[in-house]
């Protein structure tokens, strides 16, 4: 596992009201994902500010990283969706709050948020949620289930798209929403920070020859992330003569064996077994983005933020994203800017032709054009989506809660 750094203390600032205080974050598990990564980042920032950073969850691959950055893992069955177990967990969690003298509770997922909502009301503890997902659903039951993320004393939206979504689905939350975009550690996601040996090792692991170019889609293997659209785009690009390009799908199937089988069948039907590669989970995303000649974020359903788009721009990779959800907020492209000011390409979702056309344009950039694009993209994301900014604004919210009149 690649180590992630602590937020820049200059950006994070000094928060005297948090020193000696206890903040508990609750999430189902600490495995790969944006919510999980944010949990680690905020725990590190809290530790740097002199606070106790507790995380209640069932475990996961990132627990050791949490502990290394000063956080404390509290084993807790937070992943359960069984209503009877959730009800029993309410009092169990409330007792934990009292025992550990928890000052703030911050939930990052719906099932544990319902437990935390009940427990904070029993213990009279301030409650914060972060709306990490788009949380679709049209039935009254599903809307009610989703609504827990808007029922906290303070609701963090990770994008303007998410803020609008919360306001539309849960109008009662208006006035309690704070937008704090997801932050990226630009000391790690920096071309200068990546040893070329890491890139060579990844290319070898993926079976890509030195003279071959890579189009990368990095996302868990699920239908709406757009892997199928990229396979169809790969077939179109191969017909157009892009014979030296390998299309790498990097992501964990997370048990979705049927989707993986469908994807493999789609690849075989198109005769792309030597062109499209399913490489599984990648532990070194900075090197992966640096290895890519182009990156695709081809989601066919709205993303609540779009971490990969920011990370790819930080590494200078030409980027193509679907014009859907919050991802367009992170990428400058026409008609919002002139073509020469773009940091990537935005295309219609679920269109293999549009994806193939944009990737072909990105791969056809000359060296000077690519360098200029990389410099613009890096400057754009550093200004708007840094880890330090996210941590500072989150800790400012925590401090406002601590200092609020009781």
N, C-alpha and C positions, 0 to 999 in steps of 0.2 A: 504494500500500500504506500503510495506516495505521500509524504508528510505535507500537510498544509500549514501555513504560517499564521501567526497572530496578527490581528489588525494593527495597522500603523498607530502607535500611541499618540502621535501628533494629531492624526485625524480623529482618533477615538476621543481624545480630550480627557479631562479630569472630572470625575463625578463623585464628589465627597459624600453626597447623600446615599450613595450605594455602598460605601465602605462598610463592611460588617453585616450587610443585609443578605438575605437568602432569596434567590429567584429559582423557582422550579419550572422547568419546561417538561411537557409531557407529549410523547409521540409513540406510535405503536412499536417500532423497532428502529435501531440505528444502522440501517443498511444504505445502499447507494440511493441518491435522489436529492432534489433541491431542498426539500424541507429538512431532510436529515443533515445535509451539509450546513444549512443555515443554523440548525441547532448547535452544531459543533462550533461554528464561528461565533455565535452569541455567547456560548459558554466560555470561550477563550477571552472574549472582550470583558465579560463580567469578572473573570478571574483577575485580569489585568487591572480592573477598576477596584479590586479589593473586596468584591462580593463573593458569596458562596454560590456556585453554579451547579444546581442539581438537575439531573435528567432522569425522569421516571419512564422506563420502557422495558420491553422484554429481552433486550440484548441486541446483538447484531455485529456486523463486521467493523463498525466504527467505534465500538465501545472503548477499545484500547486507545484510539486517537482522542476521544473525549477525555480520558483519564490523563493522557500525556499533556493536554493543554490546560489542565487544572480543574476540569469538571469532575463531578461525582456522579457515578451511575447508581441509581436506585432501582433495583429489580422490581418490576411491577407489571402485572398482566394487562398492559395498556392496549394490546392488539385485539382483545376479545370484542366480538359484536353480539355475543349472547346477552339478551336483555336481563336475564336473571343474574348472571355474573357481573354485568355492568352495575346493576343496582347494588349488589353486595360490595362492589369496589368503591362506591361513593363514600360510605362510612370509613372504609379502610383508608382511602386517600385523605379524607378529612382528618383522621387521626394522625396520619403522616405529616400533614401540614402543621398541626399543633405540636407534634413531637419535635419536628425540625425547625419550628419557628419560621415558617415560610412567609415572606412578605408579599410576594407576587407569584401568581401562577400563569403560565403562558402555554396554551394548547396549540398544537400544530396539525391536528387531524381530527376528523369528526367523531369517531367512536370514543376516543379518550376525552374529547372535549365535552361530550355529554356527561361523562363521569366527573370531570373536573368542574363543570357547571354546578352540579349538585353538591360536590364537596366544598367548593368555595362559598356557596351560600350557607352551608352548615357552619363552616369555620370562619365566615365573614372575612374572606381573603380576597383582595383585588384580583380580577380575572381579565386576561388578555388573550385574544386569539390572533393567529395569522391565517388569512385566507390564501392558502398556497395553490389551490386548484380552481379550475373553472366550475366544477361541481354541477354537472348537468342533471336534468331530471324534470319531468313535467307533471308527474303524479303528485297528488297532495301529500302522500306519505313521504316521497323522496324529497320534496321541497321542505317539508317539516324537518326531516332528518338533516338536510343540509343547513338549515337555519341556525343550528347551534353555533356555527362559526361566526354568526352575526349577533349573537346574544350576549357577548362579553361586555364588560365595562368599557373596553377599548378594542377596536378591531383594526388590525393592520392589513392593508391591501398591498400586494406586491407589484401592482402596476395600476395605471389609470384605467385600463380595460377591466381589471378586477374590481376597482372601486365602482365603476358604472354597473357592473354585474351585481354587486352586492346591493347597490341602491335600487336597482330594478326588481330584484327578487325579494329583497327584505327591506322595504322602505323604513321600517322602524329603526334601522341602524343608522340612518342619516344623522350626522352630527357627532358620531362616535368613530368615524373612519379616518385613519391616517395612512397615507400612501408612503411606503418605504420600499423602493425597488430593491430587488435582490442584488447583493454585492459580490464582486469577484476580486480575488487576491491577485493583483497585477504584478506582484513580485514573482509569483509562481507562473502565471500565465503571461510570460514575456519570452520572446525568442532568445534574448540574451541569456536567460536563465536555464536554457535546455542544452545539455551536452549533446553534440551530434551523435554520440554513441547510443543515446536513448532512441533517437529517431531510426538509426540503422537497425537496432534490435527489434523495434516494432515492425518495421518493413519486413525483416526476415521472418518474424513470427507470423506475419500475415501472408507470407509467400509472394511478396511483391518484389520484382526485380528492380535493380538500380535505375534502369532506363524507363521504367513505367511510372505513370502518374496516377495519383489516387484521388478519387472523389469519395468523401467520407460522410456518412450519416451516422451520428452517434446518439442513440436513444434506445430505451428498452424495446424489446421486440413485441410490439402490439400493433394492431391494425391501423389505428388512427395516427401513428407516428410517421406514416408515409413510406415505409420500406417498399411496399408493393408498387407505389407510384415511381419510386426510384428505379426499381427493376425494369419497369416499362420504359422509362426514360433511357436507361442503359441500352436497351435494345434499339431504340431510335438513334442513339448516338453511335452505336457500333455500325449501323447502316450508313451513317454519314461519314465514316472513316476514322473515328476516334478509337483506333485499334490498340493504342498504347495505354489506355485508361483502365484501371481496375476500380471497381465500385465496392467499397468496404462498408459493411453494416456492422457497427460495433455496438453491442448492447446485450443485456441479460434477458433471456426469455422469461425469467421469473415463473417458470412452470407452465408457460403457454405452449405446450408441445404441439397442439393442433395447428396453431398459427405458424410455428416454425415449419411444420410439414407442408402447409399450404404455400409458404414462401419458397421452400425448396422446390416444390412442384412447379411453381410459376417460373423460377429460374431455369429449371430443366426444360420446360416447354419452350422457352425463348432461346434455348441453346446457349445459355450464359454461364454454364458451370465453371468455366475458366475465367470469367469476367467479373462476376459478383461473388464476394466472399463474406460469409457469416463468421465473424471472428470472436463472438462472445463479449463478455465484459472487459473493458479496458481500464487498467489502474493508472495509466499515465496519459491523461488527456492533453496536457500541454504538448507533449511530444507527438501525440496523434494529430492534433490540429496543425502542428508545424510540418508534419509529414504530408499533409493534404495539399494538393494543387487547387482544390475547391471543396467547399463544405456545403451540404444541403440540410436545411431544416424544413422537411416536407410535410409537416403535420396537416392532417385533413380535418381536424377539429381544433377549436381554439385552445391555445396555450395560455395559462394564467401569467406567465412571464416569458420564459425562453432563455434559460441560462446558456445553452450551447451557442446561441447566436452571439452573445456578448463575449464568451470565451474565444470563439473562432476569430472575431474581429480583433481581440487583444493579441492574438498570435499572427495577425496579418494574413489570414487565409481568405481568399475571395469567397463570398458567402451568398447563397441563394435561399430565401425564405418564402414561405407562403404568407400572403397578405391577409392574415387571419389572427384574431385574438390579440395578445399583447406583444407578440414578437415584432410586428412592425414598429412598435415604439422604440425598439433598440437599434434599428437599422435605418440609415438615411438613404433614401432612394427617390427617383422621380415618381410622382410629380411634386413632391414636397421640396426637393432640391434639384438643381441642375444636374444633368448626367455627369459632368466633370466633378461634382461634389459628392457623389454617391459613396457610401461605405459598403454597399451590397446591392443585391437585386431582390425585388419583391415580385411574386408571381401569384396568379390565381391558384387556389388550392385544388388538389385532386386532378391536375392536368399534367400528364406525362410530357406532352408536347411543349408546354410552357416551361417545364423544368428542364427538358433537354435543350431548348433554345437558350435559356439563361446560363446553364452550365457551359454550353458551347462558347458563349460570349466570354464567360469568366476564364475559361481555359485558353482562350485565344489572346488574352492580354499580353502585350509585350512587357519586357522586364521593367522599363521605366514606368509604364502604366500600373503595373502590379505593385511596385514599390510605393508609388504615390497613393494608391488605394489603401495599402497596408498602413501607411502613416496617418491618413485621415481616419481610418477605422479605429486605430489605437487611440488617437487623441479623443475621438468621440466617446468611446466607452470609458476611458480614464476619467473624463470630466463628469460623467453621469451615473456610472454604475460601479463605483469602487467599493471594496469591502469595508474600508474605513468609514465611508459615508453611511453605509447601512448600519454598521455597529454603533456609530455615534448617534444616529437618529433613534435607533431602538433604545439605547441606554438613556437618551434624553426623555423618551416616553416613560421608561421605568422610573426615572428620577422624578418626573412630574407626578406620577402615581404615589410615590413615597412621600412627596412634599405636599400633596393635596390635603386640604383641611378634612379632618375626620368627622 
